[in-house]
Amino acid sequence: MTIQTSAQWWRLIEQNWDELVGLFRRCGLAQDLEGMERLKARRDARIAKRLLAVKRCAPERRVRQQSRSWQILFDLCAEQWVLYQRMR
């Protein structure tokens, strides 16, 4: 997936929030969901660090490739650079 703007990145977060929450729960990070909700509501780029924490507990590659949720998470992590782009 190619994400070219922060608006696209945040839209992907919004559209897949429930799936991402499921990954947080699977990784034992459910206690952080309230903080994640606040970061999402404010569109705070620090949410990317939290997504990277979930990425660290990802299963083996074969399992990730078969899971839409993991694919979305990896796309968001790979394309987080758009959050730090200067507006032109």
N, CA, C and O atoms as CSV, one atom per row, in Angstrom:
chain,resi,resn,atom,element,x,y,z
A,1,MET,N,N,0.834,-1.164,0.000
A,1,MET,CA,C,0.000,0.000,0.000
A,1,MET,C,C,0.890,1.242,0.000
A,1,MET,O,O,1.902,1.285,0.700
A,2,THR,N,N,0.521,2.222,-0.764
A,2,THR,CA,C,1.286,3.450,-0.807
A,2,THR,C,C,0.493,4.560,-0.136
A,2,THR,O,O,-0.614,4.900,-0.554
A,3,ILE,N,N,1.076,5.106,0.895
A,3,ILE,CA,C,0.478,6.225,1.613
A,3,ILE,C,C,1.346,7.433,1.302
A,3,ILE,O,O,2.556,7.408,1.531
A,4,GLN,N,N,0.736,8.485,0.784
A,4,GLN,CA,C,1.522,9.641,0.363
A,4,GLN,C,C,1.295,10.882,1.212
A,4,GLN,O,O,2.071,11.834,1.129
A,5,THR,N,N,0.251,10.890,2.021
A,5,THR,CA,C,-0.028,12.068,2.838
A,5,THR,C,C,-0.432,11.643,4.248
A,5,THR,O,O,-0.845,10.507,4.480
A,6,SER,N,N,-0.301,12.575,5.172
A,6,SER,CA,C,-0.729,12.268,6.534
A,6,SER,C,C,-2.240,12.045,6.585
A,6,SER,O,O,-2.718,11.262,7.406
A,7,ALA,N,N,-2.994,12.720,5.724
A,7,ALA,CA,C,-4.449,12.516,5.686
A,7,ALA,C,C,-4.777,11.058,5.320
A,7,ALA,O,O,-5.679,10.455,5.902
A,8,GLN,N,N,-4.045,10.505,4.360
A,8,GLN,CA,C,-4.253,9.099,3.987
A,8,GLN,C,C,-3.882,8.181,5.147
A,8,GLN,O,O,-4.572,7.195,5.406
A,9,TRP,N,N,-2.800,8.501,5.842
A,9,TRP,CA,C,-2.344,7.690,6.974
A,9,TRP,C,C,-3.412,7.660,8.062
A,9,TRP,O,O,-3.768,6.595,8.566
A,10,TRP,N,N,-3.920,8.844,8.422
A,10,TRP,CA,C,-4.945,8.914,9.467
A,10,TRP,C,C,-6.244,8.247,9.024
A,10,TRP,O,O,-6.935,7.638,9.842
A,11,ARG,N,N,-6.582,8.353,7.746
A,11,ARG,CA,C,-7.785,7.684,7.237
A,11,ARG,C,C,-7.652,6.170,7.402
A,11,ARG,O,O,-8.617,5.500,7.771
A,12,LEU,N,N,-6.472,5.631,7.133
A,12,LEU,CA,C,-6.234,4.200,7.305
A,12,LEU,C,C,-6.384,3.800,8.774
A,12,LEU,O,O,-6.925,2.737,9.078
A,13,ILE,N,N,-5.908,4.650,9.676
A,13,ILE,CA,C,-6.092,4.409,11.119
A,13,ILE,C,C,-7.586,4.358,11.448
A,13,ILE,O,O,-8.058,3.413,12.080
A,14,GLU,N,N,-8.313,5.372,11.018
A,14,GLU,CA,C,-9.750,5.473,11.322
A,14,GLU,C,C,-10.526,4.277,10.767
A,14,GLU,O,O,-11.353,3.687,11.462
A,15,GLN,N,N,-10.256,3.930,9.525
A,15,GLN,CA,C,-10.992,2.859,8.864
A,15,GLN,C,C,-10.712,1.485,9.464
A,15,GLN,O,O,-11.529,0.573,9.329
A,16,ASN,N,N,-9.577,1.329,10.120
A,16,ASN,CA,C,-9.159,0.017,10.617
A,16,ASN,C,C,-8.929,0.002,12.119
A,16,ASN,O,O,-8.242,-0.879,12.636
A,17,TRP,N,N,-9.493,0.961,12.811
A,17,TRP,CA,C,-9.234,1.104,14.238
A,17,TRP,C,C,-9.576,-0.156,15.030
A,17,TRP,O,O,-8.790,-0.584,15.876
A,18,ASP,N,N,-10.730,-0.751,14.770
A,18,ASP,CA,C,-11.127,-1.945,15.524
A,18,ASP,C,C,-10.133,-3.091,15.344
A,18,ASP,O,O,-9.825,-3.811,16.294
A,19,GLU,N,N,-9.641,-3.252,14.133
A,19,GLU,CA,C,-8.643,-4.307,13.877
A,19,GLU,C,C,-7.337,-4.005,14.602
A,19,GLU,O,O,-6.703,-4.911,15.143
A,20,LEU,N,N,-6.939,-2.753,14.615
A,20,LEU,CA,C,-5.711,-2.367,15.313
A,20,LEU,C,C,-5.857,-2.570,16.819
A,20,LEU,O,O,-4.915,-3.008,17.480
A,21,VAL,N,N,-7.023,-2.257,17.360
A,21,VAL,CA,C,-7.283,-2.484,18.782
A,21,VAL,C,C,-7.145,-3.971,19.101
A,21,VAL,O,O,-6.606,-4.342,20.144
A,22,GLY,N,N,-7.634,-4.816,18.199
A,22,GLY,CA,C,-7.492,-6.260,18.378
A,22,GLY,C,C,-6.032,-6.679,18.470
A,22,GLY,O,O,-5.692,-7.558,19.264
A,23,LEU,N,N,-5.168,-6.069,17.677
A,23,LEU,CA,C,-3.737,-6.384,17.741
A,23,LEU,C,C,-3.143,-5.925,19.065
A,23,LEU,O,O,-2.317,-6.623,19.653
A,24,PHE,N,N,-3.559,-4.759,19.533
A,24,PHE,CA,C,-3.083,-4.285,20.837
A,24,PHE,C,C,-3.441,-5.280,21.927
A,24,PHE,O,O,-2.626,-5.593,22.795
A,25,ARG,N,N,-4.665,-5.769,21.870
A,25,ARG,CA,C,-5.098,-6.734,22.889
A,25,ARG,C,C,-4.294,-8.027,22.792
A,25,ARG,O,O,-3.874,-8.579,23.810
A,26,ARG,N,N,-4.081,-8.507,21.573
A,26,ARG,CA,C,-3.303,-9.745,21.387
A,26,ARG,C,C,-1.877,-9.611,21.890
A,26,ARG,O,O,-1.271,-10.589,22.328
A,27,CYS,N,N,-1.349,-8.412,21.827
A,27,CYS,CA,C,0.034,-8.176,22.243
A,27,CYS,C,C,0.146,-7.777,23.710
A,27,CYS,O,O,1.234,-7.447,24.182
A,28,GLY,N,N,-0.964,-7.803,24.428
A,28,GLY,CA,C,-0.933,-7.465,25.843
A,28,GLY,C,C,-0.775,-5.983,26.121
A,28,GLY,O,O,-0.286,-5.598,27.184
A,29,LEU,N,N,-1.184,-5.146,25.174
A,29,LEU,CA,C,-1.047,-3.704,25.338
A,29,LEU,C,C,-2.404,-3.016,25.495
A,29,LEU,O,O,-2.531,-1.821,25.230
A,30,ALA,N,N,-3.399,-3.762,25.920
A,30,ALA,CA,C,-4.748,-3.208,26.065
A,30,ALA,C,C,-4.809,-2.096,27.098
A,30,ALA,O,O,-5.661,-1.212,27.006
A,31,GLN,N,N,-3.918,-2.126,28.076
A,31,GLN,CA,C,-3.918,-1.091,29.104
A,31,GLN,C,C,-3.611,0.285,28.518
A,31,GLN,O,O,-3.862,1.300,29.166
A,32,ASP,N,N,-3.082,0.329,27.325
A,32,ASP,CA,C,-2.697,1.584,26.683
A,32,ASP,C,C,-3.759,2.118,25.717
A,32,ASP,O,O,-3.540,3.136,25.060
A,33,LEU,N,N,-4.893,1.445,25.626
A,33,LEU,CA,C,-5.893,1.835,24.631
A,33,LEU,C,C,-6.469,3.229,24.865
A,33,LEU,O,O,-6.749,3.951,23.908
A,34,GLU,N,N,-6.647,3.606,26.105
A,34,GLU,CA,C,-7.186,4.938,26.392
A,34,GLU,C,C,-6.233,6.023,25.875
A,34,GLU,O,O,-6.666,7.011,25.282
A,35,GLY,N,N,-4.950,5.826,26.105
A,35,GLY,CA,C,-3.956,6.766,25.590
A,35,GLY,C,C,-3.938,6.792,24.072
A,35,GLY,O,O,-3.782,7.850,23.462
A,36,MET,N,N,-4.095,5.637,23.474
A,36,MET,CA,C,-4.133,5.548,22.010
A,36,MET,C,C,-5.338,6.307,21.459
A,36,MET,O,O,-5.234,7.011,20.455
A,37,GLU,N,N,-6.470,6.155,22.120
A,37,GLU,CA,C,-7.680,6.872,21.685
A,37,GLU,C,C,-7.452,8.383,21.709
A,37,GLU,O,O,-7.865,9.097,20.795
A,38,ARG,N,N,-6.793,8.862,22.763
A,38,ARG,CA,C,-6.508,10.306,22.863
A,38,ARG,C,C,-5.580,10.761,21.734
A,38,ARG,O,O,-5.810,11.797,21.110
A,39,LEU,N,N,-4.536,9.980,21.481
A,39,LEU,CA,C,-3.599,10.336,20.406
A,39,LEU,C,C,-4.300,10.336,19.052
A,39,LEU,O,O,-4.051,11.204,18.216
A,40,LYS,N,N,-5.171,9.363,18.844
A,40,LYS,CA,C,-5.914,9.284,17.587
A,40,LYS,C,C,-6.836,10.491,17.442
A,40,LYS,O,O,-6.906,11.093,16.371
A,41,ALA,N,N,-7.534,10.843,18.499
A,41,ALA,CA,C,-8.474,11.974,18.460
A,41,ALA,C,C,-7.758,13.289,18.156
A,41,ALA,O,O,-8.300,14.158,17.474
A,42,ARG,N,N,-6.534,13.425,18.670
A,42,ARG,CA,C,-5.753,14.658,18.449
A,42,ARG,C,C,-4.892,14.596,17.192
A,42,ARG,O,O,-4.233,15.568,16.823
A,43,ARG,N,N,-4.911,13.437,16.544
A,43,ARG,CA,C,-4.032,13.211,15.382
A,43,ARG,C,C,-2.585,13.514,15.740
A,43,ARG,O,O,-1.881,14.242,15.040
A,44,ASP,N,N,-2.177,12.940,16.837
A,44,ASP,CA,C,-0.842,13.141,17.390
A,44,ASP,C,C,0.110,12.099,16.797
A,44,ASP,O,O,-0.150,10.899,16.887
A,45,ALA,N,N,1.200,12.552,16.199
A,45,ALA,CA,C,2.156,11.657,15.536
A,45,ALA,C,C,2.797,10.664,16.502
A,45,ALA,O,O,3.357,9.660,16.063
A,46,ARG,N,N,2.726,10.924,17.807
A,46,ARG,CA,C,3.308,9.979,18.767
A,46,ARG,C,C,2.611,8.628,18.758
A,46,ARG,O,O,3.119,7.666,19.334
A,47,ILE,N,N,1.460,8.543,18.116
A,47,ILE,CA,C,0.762,7.269,18.004
A,47,ILE,C,C,1.617,6.258,17.225
A,47,ILE,O,O,1.501,5.052,17.439
A,48,ALA,N,N,2.467,6.747,16.332
A,48,ALA,CA,C,3.319,5.860,15.532
A,48,ALA,C,C,4.248,5.041,16.421
A,48,ALA,O,O,4.513,3.875,16.127
A,49,LYS,N,N,4.745,5.638,17.506
A,49,LYS,CA,C,5.618,4.892,18.429
A,49,LYS,C,C,4.861,3.748,19.083
A,49,LYS,O,O,5.420,2.677,19.316
A,50,ARG,N,N,3.603,3.976,19.374
A,50,ARG,CA,C,2.789,2.916,19.979
A,50,ARG,C,C,2.544,1.788,18.980
A,50,ARG,O,O,2.534,0.614,19.350
A,51,LEU,N,N,2.351,2.146,17.727
A,51,LEU,CA,C,2.169,1.119,16.698
A,51,LEU,C,C,3.446,0.295,16.526
A,51,LEU,O,O,3.386,-0.914,16.301
A,52,LEU,N,N,4.588,0.950,16.632
A,52,LEU,CA,C,5.854,0.222,16.531
A,52,LEU,C,C,6.012,-0.777,17.682
A,52,LEU,O,O,6.610,-1.838,17.503
A,53,ALA,N,N,5.481,-0.443,18.855
A,53,ALA,CA,C,5.533,-1.372,19.993
A,53,ALA,C,C,4.720,-2.624,19.684
A,53,ALA,O,O,5.118,-3.730,20.050
A,54,VAL,N,N,3.602,-2.457,19.023
A,54,VAL,CA,C,2.786,-3.617,18.635
A,54,VAL,C,C,3.517,-4.425,17.573
A,54,VAL,O,O,3.505,-5.656,17.597
A,55,LYS,N,N,4.145,-3.735,16.655
A,55,LYS,CA,C,4.878,-4.413,15.572
A,55,LYS,C,C,5.938,-5.357,16.127
A,55,LYS,O,O,6.191,-6.418,15.557
A,56,ARG,N,N,6.559,-4.968,17.244
A,56,ARG,CA,C,7.608,-5.810,17.837
A,56,ARG,C,C,7.093,-7.167,18.299
A,56,ARG,O,O,7.874,-8.110,18.425
A,57,CYS,N,N,5.811,-7.280,18.550
A,57,CYS,CA,C,5.293,-8.583,19.005
A,57,CYS,C,C,4.612,-9.347,17.865
A,57,CYS,O,O,3.853,-10.287,18.101
A,58,ALA,N,N,4.889,-8.935,16.643
A,58,ALA,CA,C,4.278,-9.580,15.474
A,58,ALA,C,C,4.706,-11.047,15.359
A,58,ALA,O,O,5.838,-11.405,15.687
A,59,PRO,N,N,3.788,-11.879,14.892
A,59,PRO,CA,C,4.126,-13.291,14.676
A,59,PRO,C,C,5.052,-13.446,13.469
A,59,PRO,O,O,5.428,-12.469,12.821
A,60,GLU,N,N,5.398,-14.669,13.194
A,60,GLU,CA,C,6.294,-14.923,12.066
A,60,GLU,C,C,5.697,-14.399,10.762
A,60,GLU,O,O,4.485,-14.218,10.644
A,61,ARG,N,N,6.554,-14.165,9.812
A,61,ARG,CA,C,6.187,-13.525,8.544
A,61,ARG,C,C,5.002,-14.200,7.841
A,61,ARG,O,O,4.100,-13.512,7.364
A,62,ARG,N,N,4.995,-15.513,7.774
A,62,ARG,CA,C,3.924,-16.231,7.071
A,62,ARG,C,C,2.560,-15.908,7.675
A,62,ARG,O,O,1.585,-15.718,6.947
A,63,VAL,N,N,2.491,-15.848,8.991
A,63,VAL,CA,C,1.234,-15.542,9.678
A,63,VAL,C,C,0.837,-14.095,9.407
A,63,VAL,O,O,-0.330,-13.809,9.141
A,64,ARG,N,N,1.805,-13.183,9.474
A,64,ARG,CA,C,1.524,-11.764,9.212
A,64,ARG,C,C,0.970,-11.551,7.820
A,64,ARG,O,O,0.047,-10.760,7.628
A,65,GLN,N,N,1.526,-12.250,6.851
A,65,GLN,CA,C,1.115,-12.051,5.470
A,65,GLN,C,C,-0.305,-12.547,5.218
A,65,GLN,O,O,-0.947,-12.127,4.255
A,66,GLN,N,N,-0.790,-13.420,6.061
A,66,GLN,CA,C,-2.144,-13.943,5.903
A,66,GLN,C,C,-3.167,-13.138,6.696
A,66,GLN,O,O,-4.363,-13.417,6.621
A,67,SER,N,N,-2.722,-12.163,7.440
A,67,SER,CA,C,-3.602,-11.375,8.290
A,67,SER,C,C,-3.685,-9.936,7.807
A,67,SER,O,O,-2.678,-9.229,7.767
A,68,ARG,N,N,-4.876,-9.508,7.444
A,68,ARG,CA,C,-5.083,-8.131,6.990
A,68,ARG,C,C,-4.690,-7.132,8.081
A,68,ARG,O,O,-4.096,-6.095,7.786
A,69,SER,N,N,-5.014,-7.436,9.323
A,69,SER,CA,C,-4.701,-6.528,10.434
A,69,SER,C,C,-3.209,-6.266,10.532
A,69,SER,O,O,-2.779,-5.121,10.666
A,70,TRP,N,N,-2.417,-7.338,10.464
A,70,TRP,CA,C,-0.961,-7.172,10.550
A,70,TRP,C,C,-0.431,-6.417,9.342
A,70,TRP,O,O,0.476,-5.595,9.474
A,71,GLN,N,N,-0.983,-6.687,8.176
A,71,GLN,CA,C,-0.528,-5.977,6.975
A,71,GLN,C,C,-0.779,-4.481,7.101
A,71,GLN,O,O,0.071,-3.673,6.727
A,72,ILE,N,N,-1.935,-4.113,7.623
A,72,ILE,CA,C,-2.256,-2.699,7.816
A,72,ILE,C,C,-1.285,-2.066,8.808
A,72,ILE,O,O,-0.763,-0.977,8.570
A,73,LEU,N,N,-1.047,-2.759,9.922
A,73,LEU,CA,C,-0.125,-2.237,10.927
A,73,LEU,C,C,1.266,-2.017,10.328
A,73,LEU,O,O,1.882,-0.976,10.558
A,74,PHE,N,N,1.753,-2.979,9.573
A,74,PHE,CA,C,3.081,-2.846,8.970
A,74,PHE,C,C,3.112,-1.710,7.949
A,74,PHE,O,O,4.112,-1.001,7.843
A,75,ASP,N,N,2.031,-1.534,7.202
A,75,ASP,CA,C,1.964,-0.403,6.269
A,75,ASP,C,C,2.025,0.921,7.017
A,75,ASP,O,O,2.753,1.830,6.620
A,76,LEU,N,N,1.265,1.030,8.094
A,76,LEU,CA,C,1.269,2.261,8.882
A,76,LEU,C,C,2.660,2.553,9.451
A,76,LEU,O,O,3.112,3.698,9.443
A,77,CYS,N,N,3.319,1.532,9.932
A,77,CYS,CA,C,4.672,1.722,10.483
A,77,CYS,C,C,5.660,2.113,9.390
A,77,CYS,O,O,6.503,2.987,9.595
A,78,ALA,N,N,5.560,1.476,8.246
A,78,ALA,CA,C,6.493,1.760,7.151
A,78,ALA,C,C,6.293,3.161,6.581
A,78,ALA,O,O,7.242,3.784,6.104
A,79,GLU,N,N,5.076,3.646,6.630
A,79,GLU,CA,C,4.762,4.933,6.016
A,79,GLU,C,C,4.583,6.057,7.027
A,79,GLU,O,O,4.025,7.103,6.695
A,80,GLN,N,N,5.046,5.855,8.250
A,80,GLN,CA,C,4.868,6.888,9.270
A,80,GLN,C,C,5.600,8.186,8.943
A,80,GLN,O,O,5.316,9.224,9.542
A,81,TRP,N,N,6.518,8.140,8.020
A,81,TRP,CA,C,7.257,9.333,7.621
A,81,TRP,C,C,6.329,10.460,7.171
A,81,TRP,O,O,6.670,11.635,7.303
A,82,VAL,N,N,5.149,10.102,6.638
A,82,VAL,CA,C,4.234,11.145,6.152
A,82,VAL,C,C,3.739,12.041,7.287
A,82,VAL,O,O,3.293,13.162,7.043
A,83,LEU,N,N,3.815,11.555,8.516
A,83,LEU,CA,C,3.373,12.348,9.661
A,83,LEU,C,C,4.331,13.493,9.952
A,83,LEU,O,O,3.965,14.468,10.608
A,84,TYR,N,N,5.556,13.370,9.462
A,84,TYR,CA,C,6.588,14.354,9.769
A,84,TYR,C,C,6.955,15.229,8.569
A,84,TYR,O,O,7.896,16.020,8.634
A,85,GLN,N,N,6.213,15.084,7.485
A,85,GLN,CA,C,6.423,15.889,6.285
A,85,GLN,C,C,6.069,17.333,6.568
A,85,GLN,O,O,5.124,17.618,7.304
A,86,ARG,N,N,6.807,18.215,6.002
A,86,ARG,CA,C,6.447,19.635,6.118
A,86,ARG,C,C,5.322,19.935,5.136
A,86,ARG,O,O,5.317,19.443,4.007
A,87,MET,N,N,4.396,20.727,5.572
A,87,MET,CA,C,3.324,21.156,4.681
A,87,MET,C,C,3.904,22.164,3.691
A,87,MET,O,O,4.674,23.041,4.081
A,88,ARG,N,N,3.549,22.050,2.448
A,88,ARG,CA,C,4.074,22.956,1.416
A,88,ARG,C,C,3.026,23.900,0.951
A,88,ARG,O,O,3.287,24.735,0.085
